[in-house]
Amino acid sequence: MTHFAKLLAAPVLLAACTADPGGVNTDVSMAANPAAEAVAGSLEAVDYDADSGELILRVNAIHGGTRNATYTRVPALDTAGYQGYMMQQTPADRHYTALFQESNGNEVVAGVVADGGNNNRYFGGGFYARQGAGIYSPYDHPVSEGEAQYFGTYAAVTNVDGAGAQLLDDSGIPTNLTPPGQADRITGIILLNADFANGQVDAEISNRVLVDDLPGLGSLPDIMLVATAIDDNGEFAGSAEYQGDVGNTIGDYAGIFGGAGATAVGGVVYLTEFDEDGPLEGEEEYGVFVLTRCGAANDDPVCDNL
């Protein structure tokens, strides 16, 4: 049974103090989610190792029957350069899709997770943090006077049904019961502008499409991350709007700069709608961006034209 996006999000939880995301599957070593409350959602703690492909998440939900659930690395779920993972214990259990990535220089890490929905609810959340010792200093250059651009890809998980290629075989579930769904994903690109001299950041997310796009929406509207302050610790949080629809807030974003000279930035976007006047009802997304500053080592080739 196709239900697309008529599901309600779980209540948002308070974020906890920051920590290094490295560790093992214990409460002690799991990194408590330091993301802003508006984008953290139900994701409480993370253990992520990009090199080994280890991802362990603690989600405040019906979540695999364990406090810290280990996810399976699934390259078929890789989305716009972000590593894809899944977790589903039995055909009747919720199917979770997660997208995580580190910055090119390992300064920051960020990711999102969502299940495909079951019993009129879905659960999701986002995470971002500095890696290791958490080195950070703002960008300062005499030519640009502290202004910098960050360009790269954007990826998201949604409460819209995807094709379900990674769902466990549900043929044994009685036909009068609705099996769980698999979250569709979104790809896009993002240009983030930071003015460290004046302590401001904003961004635009464009080229947005659903990966499976069962509703047949095609191109999705561009999203504006409205200008907001960068605090002394290199963190920021603000609101999101459709392009050209000034003052109509459709969600929140937040993130953190990392590295000497703010060489990288990672963050999360939570939208309470994303198809504007389209046919979907109650559609939501948790999106992630991990970007390298233009001019820094291993920046995106597009930076040469910005």
C-alpha positions as CSV (number, residue, x, y, z in Angstrom):
1,M,0.0,0.0,0.0
2,T,1.5,3.3,-1.1
3,H,1.3,6.0,1.6
4,F,3.8,8.6,0.3
5,A,4.0,11.4,2.8
6,K,0.9,11.4,5.0
7,L,2.9,10.6,8.1
8,L,3.7,12.7,11.1
9,A,7.1,13.3,12.5
10,A,8.1,12.2,16.0
11,P,8.6,14.9,18.7
12,V,11.9,16.7,18.5
13,L,14.3,16.0,21.4
14,L,16.7,18.2,23.2
15,A,20.3,18.0,21.9
16,A,23.1,17.0,24.3
17,C,26.7,18.1,24.8
18,T,29.4,17.7,22.2
19,A,31.9,14.8,21.9
20,D,34.2,13.0,19.5
21,P,32.0,10.8,17.2
22,G,34.6,7.9,17.4
23,G,34.0,4.9,19.7
24,V,32.4,1.5,20.1
25,N,28.9,0.2,20.7
26,T,28.6,1.3,24.3
27,D,26.8,4.1,26.0
28,V,30.1,5.5,27.2
29,S,31.7,5.9,23.7
30,M,28.6,6.9,21.7
31,A,28.8,10.6,20.9
32,A,25.8,12.4,22.3
33,N,24.2,14.4,19.5
34,P,25.4,18.1,19.8
35,A,23.2,19.3,16.9
36,A,20.7,22.1,17.5
37,E,17.4,21.0,18.8
38,A,15.5,22.1,15.7
39,V,17.3,19.6,13.5
40,A,18.4,16.8,15.9
41,G,15.0,15.2,15.8
42,S,14.9,11.7,17.4
43,L,18.6,11.0,16.8
44,E,20.3,10.9,20.2
45,A,23.8,9.5,19.7
46,V,26.2,8.4,17.0
47,D,29.3,6.2,16.4
48,Y,30.5,6.7,12.9
49,D,33.8,5.6,11.2
50,A,33.8,6.4,7.5
51,D,37.0,4.3,6.8
52,S,35.7,1.1,8.3
53,G,32.0,1.7,7.3
54,E,30.8,1.4,10.9
55,L,27.7,3.3,11.8
56,I,25.9,2.8,15.2
57,L,22.9,5.0,16.0
58,R,20.8,5.6,19.0
59,V,17.3,6.7,17.9
60,N,14.5,7.4,20.4
61,A,12.0,5.2,18.5
62,I,11.1,1.7,17.8
63,H,14.6,1.0,16.5
64,G,15.9,-2.5,16.1
65,G,15.2,-3.8,19.6
66,T,18.5,-2.5,21.0
67,R,19.6,0.8,22.5
68,N,22.5,1.3,20.1
69,A,21.6,-0.3,16.7
70,T,24.4,-1.2,14.2
71,Y,23.6,-0.2,10.6
72,T,24.7,-2.1,7.5
73,R,26.8,-0.3,4.9
74,V,24.8,-0.4,1.6
75,P,26.7,1.2,-1.4
76,A,23.4,1.1,-3.4
77,L,22.1,3.7,-1.0
78,D,25.0,6.1,-1.5
79,T,23.5,9.5,-2.4
80,A,25.3,12.5,-3.9
81,G,28.6,11.3,-2.4
82,Y,27.2,10.6,1.1
83,Q,27.6,7.0,2.4
84,G,24.4,5.0,2.6
85,Y,23.4,2.7,5.4
86,M,20.3,0.8,6.4
87,M,18.8,-1.1,9.4
88,Q,15.8,-3.4,9.4
89,Q,15.6,-6.4,11.7
90,T,12.6,-8.3,10.3
91,P,10.1,-7.7,7.4
92,A,7.6,-6.2,9.8
93,D,10.2,-3.8,11.5
94,R,10.7,-0.2,10.4
95,H,13.4,0.2,7.7
96,Y,15.8,3.0,8.5
97,T,18.0,4.8,5.9
98,A,21.0,6.8,7.0
99,L,23.4,9.1,5.0
100,F,26.7,10.2,6.7
101,Q,30.0,11.7,5.5
102,E,33.2,13.3,6.8
103,S,34.7,16.4,5.3
104,N,37.7,15.9,2.9
105,G,40.2,16.8,5.7
106,N,38.2,15.0,8.4
107,E,37.5,18.3,10.2
108,V,33.7,17.7,10.6
109,V,31.2,14.9,10.2
110,A,27.4,15.1,9.6
111,G,24.6,12.8,8.8
112,V,20.8,12.1,8.8
113,V,18.6,9.1,9.3
114,A,14.9,8.4,8.8
115,D,12.6,5.3,8.6
116,G,10.1,4.9,5.8
117,G,7.2,5.1,8.2
118,N,4.8,2.6,9.8
119,N,1.6,2.9,11.8
120,N,1.0,6.6,11.0
121,R,4.4,7.8,12.2
122,Y,8.0,8.1,11.1
123,F,11.2,8.9,13.0
124,G,14.2,10.9,11.8
125,G,17.0,13.2,12.9
126,G,20.3,14.8,12.0
127,F,23.8,15.0,13.5
128,Y,26.9,17.2,13.0
129,A,30.1,17.6,15.0
130,R,33.8,18.5,14.8
131,Q,36.1,15.6,14.6
132,G,38.9,14.7,17.1
133,A,40.2,17.7,19.0
134,G,37.7,20.0,17.4
135,I,40.1,22.5,16.0
136,Y,38.5,25.7,14.6
137,S,39.4,29.2,13.7
138,P,37.5,31.5,11.4
139,Y,38.6,32.3,7.9
140,D,40.5,35.5,7.5
141,H,42.0,36.7,4.2
142,P,43.1,40.3,3.4
143,V,41.6,40.1,-0.2
144,S,38.1,38.8,0.7
145,E,38.1,40.3,4.2
146,G,36.8,37.1,5.8
147,E,34.2,36.1,3.2
148,A,34.2,32.6,1.8
149,Q,32.2,30.2,-0.3
150,Y,31.6,26.5,0.3
151,F,30.2,24.4,-2.6
152,G,29.2,20.7,-2.9
153,T,26.4,18.2,-2.9
154,Y,23.4,17.9,-0.7
155,A,21.5,14.7,0.3
156,A,18.3,14.0,2.3
157,V,16.1,11.3,3.6
158,T,12.3,11.9,3.5
159,N,9.0,10.5,4.7
160,V,8.0,9.9,1.1
161,D,7.9,6.2,0.0
162,G,10.8,5.1,-2.2
163,A,10.9,2.1,-4.5
164,G,11.8,-0.2,-1.5
165,A,14.7,-2.1,-3.2
166,Q,16.3,-2.7,0.2
167,L,13.2,-3.8,2.1
168,L,13.2,-7.3,3.5
169,D,10.7,-9.7,1.8
170,D,7.3,-8.9,3.3
171,S,5.3,-11.5,1.3
172,G,4.6,-13.4,4.5
173,I,2.8,-10.4,6.1
174,P,-1.0,-10.8,6.0
175,T,-2.5,-8.7,3.2
176,N,-4.8,-6.7,5.5
177,L,-1.7,-5.4,7.4
178,T,0.4,-2.5,6.0
179,P,4.1,-3.3,5.7
180,P,6.8,-0.7,6.6
181,G,8.0,1.6,3.8
182,Q,11.5,2.6,2.7
183,A,12.4,6.3,2.8
184,D,13.0,8.0,-0.6
185,R,16.1,10.2,-0.8
186,I,16.8,13.7,-2.3
187,T,19.9,14.8,-4.2
188,G,21.0,18.4,-4.8
189,I,23.8,20.9,-4.8
190,I,24.4,23.6,-2.2
191,L,26.3,26.9,-2.2
192,L,27.0,28.3,1.2
193,N,28.3,31.8,1.8
194,A,30.1,32.8,5.0
195,D,31.1,36.3,6.1
196,F,33.3,35.8,9.1
197,A,34.1,39.5,9.4
198,N,30.4,40.2,10.0
199,G,29.5,36.8,11.5
200,Q,26.9,35.8,9.0
201,V,26.0,32.7,6.8
202,D,23.4,31.9,4.2
203,A,23.0,29.3,1.4
204,E,20.9,28.0,-1.5
205,I,20.1,24.4,-2.2
206,S,19.2,23.7,-5.9
207,N,19.0,20.9,-8.5
208,R,16.8,19.0,-6.0
209,V,15.1,15.7,-7.1
210,L,13.7,12.7,-5.4
211,V,15.9,9.6,-6.2
212,D,13.0,7.2,-6.8
213,D,10.3,9.8,-7.3
214,L,7.3,7.5,-7.2
215,P,4.9,10.6,-7.2
216,G,6.5,11.8,-10.4
217,L,7.4,15.3,-9.1
218,G,10.5,15.9,-11.2
219,S,12.5,18.9,-10.1
220,L,11.8,20.2,-6.6
221,P,11.8,23.8,-5.6
222,D,15.0,25.5,-4.6
223,I,15.5,26.1,-0.8
224,M,17.0,29.2,0.7
225,L,18.8,29.0,4.0
226,V,18.2,32.5,5.3
227,A,21.0,34.6,6.6
228,T,21.8,34.0,10.3
229,A,24.6,34.6,12.8
230,I,27.8,32.6,13.1
231,D,28.7,32.5,16.8
232,D,32.2,32.6,18.4
233,N,32.4,28.8,18.3
234,G,31.7,28.7,14.6
235,E,28.2,27.4,14.9
236,F,25.0,28.7,13.4
237,A,21.2,28.0,13.2
238,G,18.6,29.6,11.1
239,S,15.4,29.2,9.1
240,A,14.6,27.9,5.6
241,E,12.3,29.2,2.9
242,Y,11.3,28.5,-0.7
243,Q,13.1,30.7,-3.2
244,G,11.1,33.9,-3.7
245,D,8.7,33.1,-0.9
246,V,10.1,35.6,1.6
247,G,9.1,35.2,5.2
248,N,7.3,31.9,4.8
249,T,9.4,29.6,7.0
250,I,9.3,25.9,6.0
251,G,12.0,24.5,8.3
252,D,15.3,25.0,10.0
253,Y,19.0,24.5,9.4
254,A,22.0,24.4,11.6
255,G,25.7,23.5,11.4
256,I,29.3,24.0,12.4
257,F,32.6,25.1,10.8
258,G,35.7,23.2,11.5
259,G,39.5,23.3,10.8
260,A,42.0,26.1,11.0
261,G,40.7,28.8,8.7
262,A,37.2,27.2,8.7
263,T,38.3,24.8,6.0
264,A,35.1,22.7,6.2
265,V,31.5,23.0,7.3
266,G,28.9,20.4,8.1
267,G,25.2,20.8,8.9
268,V,21.6,19.5,8.8
269,V,18.4,20.9,7.2
270,Y,15.0,19.9,8.5
271,L,12.0,20.8,6.3
272,T,8.4,20.4,7.2
273,E,7.4,20.6,3.5
274,F,9.4,20.6,0.2
275,D,7.1,20.4,-2.9
276,E,5.5,23.8,-2.4
277,D,2.2,23.6,-4.3
278,G,2.7,20.0,-5.3
279,P,0.5,17.0,-4.6
280,L,2.2,15.7,-1.5
281,E,0.7,16.2,2.0
282,G,2.8,16.3,5.1
283,E,6.1,15.7,3.3
284,E,9.3,16.2,5.4
285,E,13.0,15.8,4.9
286,Y,16.2,15.7,6.9
287,G,19.1,16.8,4.7
288,V,22.8,16.9,5.2
289,F,25.7,18.9,3.8
290,V,29.5,18.5,4.3
291,L,31.5,21.0,2.3
292,T,35.1,22.2,1.8
293,R,35.9,25.9,1.6
294,C,36.6,27.1,-1.9
295,G,40.4,27.6,-2.2
296,A,41.2,25.0,0.5
297,A,42.8,21.6,-0.4
298,N,40.4,19.2,-2.2
299,D,37.7,21.7,-2.7
300,D,35.0,21.1,-5.4
301,P,36.2,21.9,-9.0
302,V,33.1,24.2,-9.4
303,C,34.8,26.5,-6.9
304,D,37.1,27.7,-9.8
305,N,34.1,29.4,-11.3
306,L,32.7,31.0,-8.2
